[in-house]
């Protein structure tokens, strides 16, 4: 996952979320969000600023 711009901890979070049923990732990190979204694991966070994109 290093070529995707995330580290070992983020990769572990993605792997854990992928293994478990009904687990989504909440993050403000754009790189991690991009990976999570590509795997249908992203729960979109909404702030008073709007949605993270």
Secondary structure, 3 states (H helix, E strand, C coil): CHHHCCCHHHHHHHHHHHHCCCCCECCCCHHHHHHHHHCCCECCCEECCEECC
